[in-house]
Amino acid sequence: MTRILRRFALGLATVAAVYVLTFVMVMVVPGNPFSNPERNMSPEVLKALEARYNINDPVKYFFEFLAGAIRLDFGPSFQYKDWTCSQIIADALPVSMTLGFAAILLAVLVGVPVGVLSAVHRNRWFNLTTMGLILLGISLPTFVTGSALLIVFAVFAHWFPIGGWGTLAHVPLPAFTLSLPFAAYVARLTYIGMLDVLGSDFVRTALAKGVGRRVVVWKHAFKPAFLPVLSFLGPAAAQAMTGSFVVEKVFGVPGLGQHFVDGALNLDRGLIMSTVLVFSVILVAFNTLVDVVYGLIDPRIAKVG
C-alpha cells in the first residue's frame, strides 16, 4: 500500500509538472486565438475578448484554468463555437479509447504468442520470418500500412467501410493499423525475455526432471519473461487510447488526436492544455496500474517497494 501511495504522489507531481511546462510552451507561442485575419474583428472586440479570457494576463489565466481543471471544467474552446473543451474531450475521448483498447488487445494477442514461439524455435525459419515481420512492423509508418489496408480491404474488396465511425465494421482496419507497431514491440520484448529465461538454471532443472516442454515454457518461463512486456504496456496503452492523429485522419475517426492537432494549429490554448492534461493523467494512471499488477505477478517487487 505504501508503494502505491508513493506512486500516486509521484503521479500527481508529474501531472503538475506537465501542466506547468505545457502552459509555458503555449504562452511563448506568438499570437492568440483571436488574431486570425479570417475572423475580421474590430480592435475593440478583439481587445474585449482578450480581456475576457485573460489572454494577456498569463498569471491569472494559469490559476483560473487550473481551478477549472480541478473541477473538470476546461473552459470554452476558441476554435469550436458553442463547444467547451470538456464537451469536446467527452465526445472524442471514448472513441480514441475504444480504438486504442482494441489495438492494444490485438497487439498482445498477436505479439505474445509470436514472441514465445520465436524464442522456442530460435534459429529456425519461423524465428527468421517473424523477426523480419517485427522489423517491418516497427519500421513502416502507420499512414503507409493504413492506406494500404484501406485500399485493399475497403476500396477493392469492400469488406469494410472506407472510413467513419459508429459501427463494429469501422473498428478492425484502424485498430489493426494502430496495433502493428505495438504488436511488433510486444513480440520483440517477449522474444528477448523468453530467451533470457529459457537459458536460466531453473528451466534446465525442470526439463532435466522430466517436466513437459510446453509446461516449462508457458507455466514456468512465461511469467517472468512477461514482466518487460508489462512495463511497456502501461505507456503504450495510454498512448494508443488517447488517440493517434495519423490513424484517425486516414480512417476518418473522430477521436481526440485530430482535435489536439487542430487546437495547436489554431492556438486554441484551452484545448491544447486540456488534452495534454488528460493524456498525462491517463499515462500516470496506467503506469500506476502496471505497478499494482507487477506486485501481483512478482511479490518480491511489492516487498522491495
C-alpha positions as CSV (number, residue, x, y, z in Angstrom):
1,M,0.0,0.0,0.0
2,T,2.9,2.4,0.8
3,R,4.4,1.7,-2.6
4,I,1.1,2.5,-4.3
5,L,0.6,5.7,-2.3
6,R,4.2,6.8,-3.2
7,R,3.5,6.1,-6.9
8,F,0.2,8.1,-6.6
9,A,2.0,11.1,-5.1
10,L,4.7,10.9,-7.8
11,G,2.0,10.8,-10.4
12,L,0.4,14.0,-9.0
13,A,3.7,15.7,-9.1
14,T,4.2,14.5,-12.7
15,V,0.9,15.9,-13.8
16,A,1.6,19.2,-12.1
17,A,5.0,19.4,-13.9
18,V,3.3,18.6,-17.2
19,Y,0.8,21.4,-16.6
20,V,3.4,24.0,-15.9
21,L,5.6,23.0,-18.9
22,T,2.6,22.9,-21.2
23,F,1.4,26.3,-20.0
24,V,4.8,27.9,-20.6
25,M,5.1,26.4,-24.1
26,V,1.6,27.6,-25.0
27,M,2.3,31.1,-23.7
28,V,5.6,31.6,-25.5
29,V,3.9,30.9,-28.9
30,P,3.3,34.3,-30.5
31,G,-0.2,35.4,-31.3
32,N,-3.5,34.5,-29.8
33,P,-6.6,32.5,-30.9
34,F,-8.5,35.7,-31.7
35,S,-5.9,37.3,-34.0
36,N,-6.9,35.2,-37.1
37,P,-7.4,37.6,-40.0
38,E,-10.4,35.5,-41.2
39,R,-12.4,36.5,-38.2
40,N,-12.3,40.1,-39.3
41,M,-12.7,41.5,-35.8
42,S,-12.6,45.2,-34.9
43,P,-9.8,46.2,-32.5
44,E,-12.4,46.9,-29.8
45,V,-14.0,43.4,-30.0
46,L,-10.5,41.8,-30.1
47,K,-9.4,43.7,-27.0
48,A,-12.6,42.8,-25.2
49,L,-12.2,39.1,-25.9
50,E,-8.6,39.2,-24.8
51,A,-9.6,40.8,-21.5
52,R,-12.5,38.4,-21.1
53,Y,-10.3,35.3,-21.4
54,N,-7.1,36.7,-19.8
55,I,-5.1,36.2,-23.0
56,N,-2.6,38.9,-22.0
57,D,-2.6,38.1,-18.3
58,P,-0.7,34.7,-18.0
59,V,-0.6,34.6,-14.2
60,K,-4.4,35.0,-13.9
61,Y,-5.0,32.6,-16.8
62,F,-2.7,30.0,-15.1
63,F,-4.6,29.8,-11.9
64,E,-8.0,30.3,-13.5
65,F,-7.5,27.4,-15.8
66,L,-6.0,25.2,-13.1
67,A,-9.0,25.9,-10.8
68,G,-11.4,24.9,-13.6
69,A,-9.3,21.8,-14.5
70,I,-9.6,20.5,-10.9
71,R,-13.4,20.7,-11.3
72,L,-13.0,19.0,-14.8
73,D,-14.2,22.3,-16.4
74,F,-11.6,23.3,-19.0
75,G,-13.4,26.3,-20.2
76,P,-14.6,27.2,-23.7
77,S,-12.9,26.3,-27.0
78,F,-11.7,29.3,-29.0
79,Q,-11.9,27.2,-32.2
80,Y,-15.2,25.3,-32.0
81,K,-18.1,27.7,-31.4
82,D,-20.7,26.7,-28.8
83,W,-18.4,23.9,-27.5
84,T,-16.4,23.7,-24.4
85,C,-13.1,21.8,-24.1
86,S,-14.8,19.4,-21.7
87,Q,-17.5,18.6,-24.2
88,I,-15.0,18.0,-27.0
89,I,-13.0,15.7,-24.8
90,A,-16.1,13.9,-23.5
91,D,-17.2,13.4,-27.1
92,A,-13.8,12.3,-28.7
93,L,-12.0,10.5,-25.8
94,P,-14.3,7.4,-25.7
95,V,-13.8,7.0,-29.5
96,S,-10.0,7.1,-29.1
97,M,-10.0,4.9,-26.1
98,T,-12.2,2.3,-27.8
99,L,-9.8,2.3,-30.8
100,G,-6.8,2.2,-28.5
101,F,-8.1,-0.7,-26.4
102,A,-8.8,-2.7,-29.5
103,A,-5.3,-2.0,-30.8
104,I,-3.6,-3.0,-27.6
105,L,-5.7,-6.1,-27.2
106,L,-4.7,-7.1,-30.8
107,A,-1.0,-6.3,-30.0
108,V,-1.0,-8.6,-27.0
109,L,-2.9,-11.4,-28.7
110,V,-0.6,-11.4,-31.6
111,G,2.7,-10.2,-30.2
112,V,2.9,-12.5,-27.1
113,P,2.4,-15.9,-28.9
114,V,4.7,-14.8,-31.8
115,G,7.5,-13.8,-29.3
116,V,7.2,-17.0,-27.3
117,L,7.2,-19.3,-30.4
118,S,10.1,-17.3,-31.9
119,A,12.2,-17.9,-28.7
120,V,11.3,-21.6,-28.5
121,H,12.0,-22.2,-32.2
122,R,15.0,-19.8,-32.5
123,N,17.4,-20.2,-35.4
124,R,14.7,-21.8,-37.5
125,W,12.6,-20.5,-40.4
126,F,9.8,-19.4,-38.1
127,N,12.1,-17.2,-36.0
128,L,13.7,-15.6,-39.0
129,T,10.4,-14.9,-40.6
130,T,8.8,-13.4,-37.5
131,M,11.9,-11.3,-36.8
132,G,11.6,-9.9,-40.3
133,L,8.0,-9.1,-39.9
134,I,8.7,-7.5,-36.5
135,L,11.3,-5.2,-38.1
136,L,8.8,-4.4,-40.8
137,G,6.0,-3.6,-38.3
138,I,8.3,-1.3,-36.4
139,S,9.7,0.5,-39.4
140,L,6.6,1.1,-41.6
141,P,4.7,4.3,-40.7
142,T,1.1,3.9,-39.8
143,F,-0.1,6.1,-42.7
144,V,1.5,3.6,-45.2
145,T,0.0,0.5,-43.6
146,G,-3.3,2.2,-43.0
147,S,-3.6,3.5,-46.6
148,A,-2.6,0.1,-48.0
149,L,-5.2,-1.7,-45.8
150,L,-7.8,0.8,-46.8
151,I,-7.2,0.4,-50.5
152,V,-7.1,-3.4,-50.4
153,F,-9.9,-4.3,-47.9
154,A,-12.3,-1.2,-48.3
155,V,-11.9,0.1,-51.8
156,F,-11.3,-3.2,-53.8
157,A,-12.6,-6.0,-51.5
158,H,-15.5,-3.9,-50.0
159,W,-15.1,-5.9,-46.7
160,F,-15.1,-2.8,-44.5
161,P,-16.3,0.8,-44.8
162,I,-13.9,3.3,-46.3
163,G,-14.0,5.5,-43.2
164,G,-16.0,6.9,-40.4
165,W,-17.1,5.6,-37.0
166,G,-20.2,4.2,-35.4
167,T,-20.5,0.5,-36.1
168,L,-18.3,-2.6,-35.4
169,A,-17.4,-2.7,-39.1
170,H,-15.5,0.6,-38.6
171,V,-13.2,-0.8,-35.9
172,P,-11.0,-3.6,-37.5
173,L,-9.0,-1.7,-40.0
174,P,-7.9,1.3,-37.9
175,A,-7.4,-0.9,-34.8
176,F,-5.2,-3.3,-36.8
177,T,-3.2,-0.4,-38.3
178,L,-2.7,1.1,-34.9
179,S,-1.8,-2.2,-33.3
180,L,1.0,-3.1,-35.7
181,P,3.9,-1.1,-34.1
182,F,2.8,-2.1,-30.6
183,A,2.5,-5.8,-31.6
184,A,6.0,-5.7,-33.1
185,Y,7.4,-4.3,-29.8
186,V,5.5,-6.8,-27.7
187,A,6.7,-9.6,-29.8
188,R,10.3,-8.4,-29.6
189,L,10.2,-7.9,-25.8
190,T,8.6,-11.3,-25.3
191,Y,11.2,-12.9,-27.5
192,I,14.1,-11.3,-25.6
193,G,12.6,-12.1,-22.2
194,M,11.9,-15.7,-23.1
195,L,15.4,-16.2,-24.4
196,D,16.8,-14.9,-21.1
197,V,14.5,-17.1,-19.0
198,L,14.8,-20.2,-21.1
199,G,18.6,-20.2,-20.5
200,S,18.2,-19.9,-16.7
201,D,19.1,-22.7,-14.3
202,F,15.5,-23.4,-13.0
203,V,14.3,-24.1,-16.6
204,R,17.1,-26.5,-17.3
205,T,16.4,-28.2,-13.9
206,A,12.7,-28.6,-14.7
207,L,13.5,-30.1,-18.1
208,A,16.0,-32.4,-16.5
209,K,13.4,-33.6,-14.1
210,G,11.1,-34.6,-17.0
211,V,8.6,-31.7,-16.9
212,G,7.0,-31.3,-20.3
213,R,8.4,-28.6,-22.5
214,R,5.1,-26.9,-23.0
215,V,4.5,-26.8,-19.3
216,V,8.0,-25.3,-18.7
217,V,7.5,-22.7,-21.4
218,W,4.0,-21.5,-20.6
219,K,3.8,-22.1,-16.8
220,H,7.4,-21.5,-15.5
221,A,9.2,-19.4,-18.1
222,F,6.5,-17.2,-19.5
223,K,5.6,-15.4,-16.2
224,P,9.0,-13.8,-15.5
225,A,9.5,-13.2,-19.2
226,F,6.3,-11.2,-19.5
227,L,7.4,-8.5,-17.0
228,P,9.2,-6.3,-19.6
229,V,6.1,-6.5,-21.8
230,L,4.0,-5.4,-18.8
231,S,6.3,-2.4,-18.3
232,F,5.8,-1.5,-22.0
233,L,2.0,-1.9,-22.0
234,G,1.5,0.9,-19.4
235,P,2.7,3.8,-21.6
236,A,1.7,2.0,-24.8
237,A,-1.9,1.7,-23.7
238,A,-2.0,5.3,-22.7
239,Q,-0.5,6.4,-26.0
240,A,-2.9,4.2,-28.0
241,M,-6.0,5.2,-26.0
242,T,-5.5,8.9,-26.2
243,G,-5.6,8.8,-30.0
244,S,-3.4,8.6,-33.0
245,F,-3.8,11.6,-35.2
246,V,-2.4,9.8,-38.3
247,V,-4.7,6.7,-38.0
248,E,-7.7,8.9,-37.1
249,K,-7.1,11.1,-40.2
250,V,-6.6,8.2,-42.6
251,F,-9.7,6.4,-41.5
252,G,-11.8,9.4,-40.6
253,V,-12.1,8.5,-36.9
254,P,-13.5,11.4,-34.8
255,G,-11.0,10.9,-32.0
256,L,-9.1,13.1,-29.7
257,G,-5.9,13.2,-31.7
258,Q,-7.1,15.4,-34.5
259,H,-8.7,17.8,-32.1
260,F,-5.4,18.3,-30.4
261,V,-3.6,19.0,-33.6
262,D,-6.3,21.4,-34.8
263,G,-6.1,23.1,-31.5
264,A,-2.3,23.6,-31.8
265,L,-2.7,24.9,-35.4
266,N,-5.3,27.4,-34.3
267,L,-3.7,28.4,-31.0
268,D,-6.7,27.1,-29.0
269,R,-4.9,27.3,-25.6
270,G,-7.6,25.7,-23.6
271,L,-8.0,22.7,-25.9
272,I,-4.2,22.2,-26.1
273,M,-3.7,22.2,-22.3
274,S,-6.8,20.1,-21.6
275,T,-5.9,17.4,-24.0
276,V,-2.3,17.3,-22.7
277,L,-3.6,17.1,-19.1
278,V,-6.0,14.3,-20.0
279,F,-3.2,12.4,-21.7
280,S,-0.8,12.8,-18.7
281,V,-3.5,11.7,-16.2
282,I,-4.2,8.6,-18.3
283,L,-0.5,7.9,-18.7
284,V,0.1,8.2,-14.9
285,A,-3.0,6.0,-14.2
286,F,-1.8,3.2,-16.5
287,N,1.7,3.3,-15.1
288,T,0.3,3.1,-11.5
289,L,-1.9,0.2,-12.6
290,V,1.2,-1.5,-14.1
291,D,2.9,-1.2,-10.7
292,V,0.0,-2.8,-9.0
293,V,-0.1,-5.7,-11.4
294,Y,3.7,-6.0,-11.1
295,G,3.3,-6.6,-7.4
296,L,0.7,-9.3,-8.0
297,I,2.8,-11.1,-10.6
298,D,6.1,-10.9,-8.6
299,P,5.6,-10.4,-4.9
300,R,9.3,-9.7,-4.5
301,I,8.7,-6.3,-6.2
302,A,6.0,-5.4,-3.7
303,K,8.3,-6.2,-0.8
304,V,11.1,-4.1,-2.3
305,G,8.7,-1.2,-2.9
